[in-house]
């Protein structure tokens, strides 16, 4: 008959032999979790405002009543409401390429002063002044950027970018004035101005900073500050153009979607 020590040793050996394969099988069923990399594509939808454009003045001269009529216009520099959509792709390490399309719209009141020649008497012009409201201004910009991506913390993503822009500017311009006058026409009063929408498409530049606070891996809220600038010549009358700047400082916020 086997001794108690021999029986205990046999039982222990059997338990170890049974447990080892089971533990090996359990370990094989639990692979290490795969770490997800940073998204490569980001979509943005933002809304905000563009700072007021530079104050622009214009002087028009043309013949009327065999003399020269002069019209001076001070155009409004009211801010515009901005809507912007964009996409960016990380192409190599921290470098990316971005494309944004933004639309800015606003309106204001122009100050108009005109020297209108007398219909019968030479060198006796009538001076009229007035305001022309609802002078609209619209810009549609396509902004291409070379971008540099930074991530100072797991939840914050910063993108610096800059590049060329193409901006289509449409501005209401004053081409003439209409006056109220009665015989003997020694005085006249401003009635309104004749206006038209002048359009120019020009090339400029942009530079900006986009900061995103990531709520999840794929969704976040971002704030964008961008500066764009281009120079345009608007056709006011035959032989007369108006030099005007397009773009300006822009600030906006919105949703960021990453994939």
C-alpha positions, 0 to 999 in steps of 0.5 A: 500500500502506497504511503500518504506522501506518495499519494499526495505527490501523485495528485499534485503532479496530475493537477499541474499537468491538467492546469498548464494546457488550460492556462495556455489556451486561456492566454491564446484567447486574449490577444493584446488590444490594437491601438487606434491611430489618429484620424487622417481626414477632418471635416469642418462646418463653422459659422462666424463673422468677418471684420469690417472691410477698409473704408473705401471712397470713390469719385466719379466724373462724367459729362452732363448738361455740357458740363462735368458732374462729380459724385463722391461716395463713401462706401460702408464698412459693416461686418459680414456674416460668415459660413464656412465648410472645409476638409483637411487630410493628413498626408505625411506625419504632421503635415496636411493639406486643407481646402475651405470654402467660405461665404460672407454677406453684409450690407450697409449705407453709403454716403453720397455727395454730388455736384449736378450741373444746372440745365440752363446756366453754366458754372452754377452746379447744385450740390446734393447729399444723401444716403443710399441704403441696402448697399450689399457686399458678398464674398465667396472664397476658396482657401487652399492651405498647407497645414502643420498639425500639433496635439499638445494634449490628448483632447486638443488638436491645433492646426496651423495653415496658410496658402493661396485664396481665390475670392469672388467679390460682389459689391453694390456700387453707385453709378449715378444720382437721381434728383428732385428738381423743378423750374427754374432748377436753381436747387435740387434735392437728392432722391436716390442713387443708381447702383449696380452689382460689380463683380471681380474674381481675384487671387490672394492669400490666407493664413489661419489657426484652428483649435479643436477640443475633441469630445470623442475620437471622431467628434469635436468642437473647434474655433478658427481664426483666419486672415485673408486678403486680395485686391480687386478692381471693380468696373463702375462705369465705362472707363472708371474702376474702383479699387477695393480690398477683399477678405479680412480678419475672420473668426468662427466656431463649429463642429469638427468630424474626424475619420 
